[in-house]
Amino acid sequence: MSDAMISLKSVERSYETKAGRTWVLRQVSLDIAPGEFVSVMGPSGAGKSTLLSILGMFDSDFGGEYWLAGQPVHELPHKKRAELGRKHIGFVFQQYHLLDDLTVYENLEIPLSYRDVVRSERQSIVADMLDRFGIVGKKDLYPSQLSGGQQQLVAVARAMVASPDLILADEPTGALHSDHGRMIMQTLKQLNDDGTTIVQVTHSEENAGYGNRVIRLRDGWLDG
Amino acid sequence: MSRLWFDLKMTMRALVRSYGFVAIAVTVMALGVGATTFAFTAINGVVLTPLPYPEPEELVHIELASADEPNGFEIGLHDLADLGAQQTSFESLFAYYNGTVNVSGDEQPVRYDGIFVSANALEQIGVAPELGRVFVEGEDAPGAPLSVVIGWNLWQQDYGGTPAIVGTQVRVNGTPATIVGVMPRGFQWPVRNDIWVPMQQDLDALPRGEAITVEGFGRLREGVSLEQARAEFATLYAAILADNPDWNVGATTDLNEYRDEFVGNQTMGILSAMQVATFLVLLIACANVANLILARTVSRRRELSVRTALGASRWRLVAGTLSESILVSIAGGLIGISIAHAGGKAVERYLIESGDGFPYWMSFGADLRVAVFAIGIAALAGLIAGVVPALRAARSDVTEGLKAGGGGGTSVSLGKLTRTLITVEIALSCALLVGGALTVRSVVNLQYVSPGGDVTGVMTGRIGLFASDYPDEVSRRQFWERLEARVAEIPGVTATTVTTSIPTYGSGGNAYRLDGQEPSPDGRYPFTRTVVVTPGYLDTFKVPLLAGRDFSVTDNADAQPVALINKTFAERAFPGESAVGKRVLLGREGDLALTIVGVVGDVYHSNLDNDMMPAVYQPLAQTDARFMTIAARTPGDEAALAGPVREALRSVNPDLPIYWLQPAQVWVDQSRSGPRLLGMIFGVFGIAAVLLASVGVYGVLAFTVAQRTREFGVRRALGADNGRIVNLVVRQGAFQLLVGLPIGLILAFGLGQMLQGVLANVSSIDPVSFLGVPLLLALVVIAASFVPARRASRIDPMEALRHE
């Protein structure tokens, strides 16, 4: 297998509807190398979010091959896939999706808990992350007490807390004011500079400019 | 451990913030677990609590049984003595019988529920006295100096707990006696007794058929099994019957562990029915909580998806949802323990007050065993309620969940599972409610069962005469005549009688045959109740005279022995012909011939839920009785007669106590107390079930309406009128009703069969219950559907379309 972080070979995704089979992705083949910052673009309904769901392993009902860090995701049982995801992937969502009942500190702590990191180690990692993102002062606040930009910053910090090799970001600035959006994109760029592979879905050419490659989708096909 | 604690902390945090959900779920579970635990307190008290005697499993209750009396009956003292002389299974046999014990020292005599025992009884029971000694061999011999042992309560209340009590002289039922011992605190064997007197029965002076019957006991010798003892006694008793061919034909000995005395078939039937009923309540509660969690899971879809995206394994999600359900259930269980304790104690008080012989060591309160049961059952209920929603939560589509954002789509449905749970709730509620309706109707019917005659306006009081003070029939008869005359002089009294049995009190009985009938070859005779009365009985209790005449003063000891019989006797013994003038022979030997002078209306001389028995009334002037009830009728308030009746007795004999001085109506009410209790319990279960089901239906539909706000808005915007929107919601509840009710009626049929033994005057397939309950439930469910439906119909389309 190649040294790619992500390797897709003829990946296809379709849904059975009353009107027949509807194709969302067709014959998608691509490689993403470690350290790349890739932006997936395309009009609504082009298959961007479906592609991200497959990359994030939320969707296993696809055809073709998906290799992540040299592992054949398409062949792995559910449990192994989940383990692989926990090891390599962090997520940033358009709507931040912070857990409303948890403080900033606890939101950062929870991915570590899901990876069975012991308490003392969790405390030290979360403290580092709060420092790194400059949000120490916000650690005891709940998401509802933060601005949209601050929430997304916490969401990025949360995506990074388990030290993933790969961040999947779905319209990370879609719900933000432009100033906040730029701050988030700079943060992602910084992470990429530090070695994290980033795949973002975006409609914004400006945001795509932070990356080093753009993949365009149209009607489920890779464009060009 | 760290992970578990982290998850638990998170779960508790989430629960604290969802106080609305927690409040409802905890309340629902408190009801369900409370009801189940309440039934368990009874099982714990009756079945699981060990008898408070050393080696209780060695104590064996010895009775007789026959085809007519398969549940056992007391054994004659002769039989027990003969068995005791020959048997080898037990260290020794002992016995007791209940009786009134009047104790007088320097003051007015006081009456107690006493126990007359064999001299070895307290020693064999094995509880050492607090002070002095228990009885020794020979103290139960006829003519031996009388000694008594008293209980702690009596010692404290009547003698101030003085250590000098042992050796104190008192009069017991008129006979001088010495207090030889005090039993320890809490000991009231066998029921709630505070004084023990040796039974000084002279067997040589009494034929086998006239000796009293007793509760027999023995303590098994080491190495002897109950089965071996049963076999030995069966052989020995067969030999006794062979020697006495006319005696107890067809009877056998019936030996059981003493504990089984309290867990008879009927008791177990009632307890089982209660436990089944409460498990149904618990299942309804589980279904409700499951629905609440399902609804919560739907609204937490986004959160659960985020957790999955952040790396939560399926197991962690399952555990999270399950721990919510279990924590809520355990919180409900803790409240349920209080509910069960309060309910159990209320039933305990009711049973003690109704005088049904609630043993002193039995408790229906909560103890450690009950608490462990409640917490265990709560955790199990939490597991049952949470497992399906938890699995659903763990399998939800992450991509869809993340898209769902914080609000609902246009058509969020709780799905097939929720509808199934609602159907289950309706079915279980229907079954429980039918059970409740059957028992309540049974109680209501009992209220309308007339005890016979009319007891309102009648004051009664019981008096016992003792052989030492009234040694012969003449002196006793004179006493009763003088007393009745004094009571008749009380202003306002319009009728009086002295009788052995007032309505529902419980009378003695005897075998009988009709004049001209040959003695039965197998010794079997029909049985009649026998009641001794004075001529005012019919007037006092307004019992109608149906044929012939009432007793008169001419029916005295020198006249021909006469009797009145009740309607049931007349119909059974003399169908289609007049009973007046015929003769009836009482006793197995038929040695008392009575000429029937009249037929009177039926009166219950036992509980109202028993079948009416034949009854023979004898005039006091021609027979004898030491324990009788004085009864006086007044057109005014009968309670006002208590003082004057007591005064009347004092004027005849100032040393005699009168007890149970109460309106005759109290006896009738007490006879209805058992079925009434059961009716109340099942009624409460039924109401709880309907409440839970209606809350369940309401909760689910209200949630659905909230989730479908946008859809209803769209429909309204597209022109749907109020009726269509209401119809859309109500139809959802109605469908579950149509499926749930038939299933519930089938379950109800099974429950009805379980209750058959305790239902009085109502069929276990009573059409009123089986038709009325579904109708009621339908109304409740439609009403519960209507509230959310109305809310849906009032949704403003513009508001709804902005709804997230």
Interface residues (C-beta under 8 A of the other chain):
Chain A: S49 S53 G56 F58 D59 H78 K79 A82 G85 R86 F91 F93 Q95 H97 L99 D100 D101 L102 E106 I110 P111 S113 Y114 R115 D116 V118 R119 R158 A162
Chain B: S2 R3 F6 D7 M10 R13 A14 R17 R302 E303 S305 V306 R307 T308 A309 L310 G311 A312 S313 R314 R316 D397 V398 T399 L402 G405 G406
